[in-house]
Amino acid sequence: MDRRVGGGGGLVLPSAGLQCLVSFTYIAVLPVYDRMVVPLARRLTGGGGGITMLQRIGAGMATACLAMAVAALVEARRLRVARDAGLVDRPGATVPMGVWWLVPQHVLVGVAEVLAVIGLEEFFYDQVAGELHSVGLAVSQGVMGVGSYASGALVAAIDWATAARSGGGESWFADDLNRAHLDYFYWLLAALAALEVAVFVYLAQRYDYKNKSKP
């Protein structure tokens, strides 16, 4: 994609630099959530924390689902632009589409982390026995590790399955991204995330908080 910053084109944004948007969003949204969203929710709900920990985690999961849907739509558009420009078989060419199209999905991932990750750590810390708070935090980090392994396994499985289906040809993760189908992968992630949100809501409604004074 076109990663030039400004009209002169003197500054080119590194591809990995887009990950900074997640961190910047995290830093920007966290105080807004703490100083504005929580007090407003506290007045609306009458609860001490504004919203419960599980509601916060669920909102983060739903936001992550939305981020994957946005990523799928942007990638589908990028593929159309590449085809229209005749760049399908030119993986090294720059697709005439600004890299800023990728900003919304990274911002949404940052918002999802503010809601889900912090909510998850708070939940594991608060809902274990008093002498096991550190263990609860360790478990919350362990969940992230398991998720990373599961993500890697999912990518490997899809790569193998889609390559086998095409007779050993190109998978959804082909080296030539203009022939790949990352949009399909993002839609799959969005569907899985939607299923996870539904299961989470079902279980959360039946959860009984250990410390009812701090839900």
C-alpha positions, 0 to 999 in steps of 0.5 A, spaced: 500 500 500 502 507 499 505 508 505 507 515 504 506 521 509 504 527 506 504 530 499 511 530 498 512 523 499 519 524 503 517 520 509 515 513 508 511 509 514 514 503 516 509 497 515 511 495 522 509 502 525 502 501 524 502 497 530 504 503 534 496 505 533 494 500 537 499 502 543 497 510 542 489 508 542 491 504 548 494 510 552 489 515 549 483 511 551 484 508 557 484 515 561 478 517 557 475 510 559 477 511 567 475 519 567 469 519 563 466 513 561 466 509 568 463 515 572 457 516 566 456 509 567 456 509 574 451 515 574 446 511 569 447 504 573 448 506 580 453 501 580 460 502 584 464 500 578 459 503 572 459 496 568 461 489 571 468 486 569 464 481 565 460 486 561 467 490 560 470 483 557 464 482 553 464 489 550 472 488 548 470 481 545 465 485 541 469 490 539 475 485 537 469 482 532 468 489 529 475 490 528 476 483 524 470 485 520 473 492 518 479 488 516 476 484 512 472 489 508 478 493 507 482 487 505 477 486 500 477 493 497 485 492 497 484 486 493 479 490 488 484 496 487 490 491 486 486 487 480 483 494 477 490 496 477 493 490 474 498 488 480 495 481 481 502 478 479 506 484 481 507 483 489 512 488 489 508 493 486 505 498 490 497 498 490 494 505 489 491 505 496 493 509 502 495 505 508 491 510 512 485 505 510 488 500 516 487 505 521 480 504 523 482 496 525 488 498 529 484 503 533 479 498 534 484 493 536 486 498 541 479 499 544 478 492 545 485 491 549 483 497 553 476 493 555 477 486 554 485 485 557 484 490 563 477 487 564 480 480 564 486 482 569 481 485 574 476 479 573 482 474 575 485 478 580 478 480 584 475 473 583 480 469 586 481 468 594 485 473 597 491 470 598 491 467 590 491 474 587 498 474 584 496 467 581 490 470 578 494 475 574 498 469 572 493 465 570 490 471 566 497 472 562 497 464 561 490 465 557 493 470 553 499 465 551 494 459 550 491 464 545 497 465 541 498 458 541 491 457 538 492 463 533 498 460 530 495 453 530 489 456 526 493 459 521 497 453 520 491 449 519 488 454 514 494 455 510 494 447 509 487 446 508 486 452 503 493 450 499 491 442 499 484 445 496 487 448 491 491 442 489 498 444 492 497 451 489 496 458 493 493 458 500 489 464 503 496 466 506 500 466 499 506 470 499 503 474 493 498 478 497 494 480 491 493 473 490 492 471 497 485 471 501 486 475 507 479 477 507 477 470 508 481 469 514 479 476 517 471 474 516 473 467 519 476 470 525 470 475 525 465 469 525 469 465 530 469 472 535 461 473 534 460 465 536 465 467 542 461 473 544 455 469 544 457 463 548 461 468 553 454 472 554 450 466 555 456 464 561 456 471 564 449 471 565 449 465 569 456 467 573 455 469 580 460 474 583 465 472 589 465 479 591 458 482 590 460 489 593 465 490 587 462 487 580 
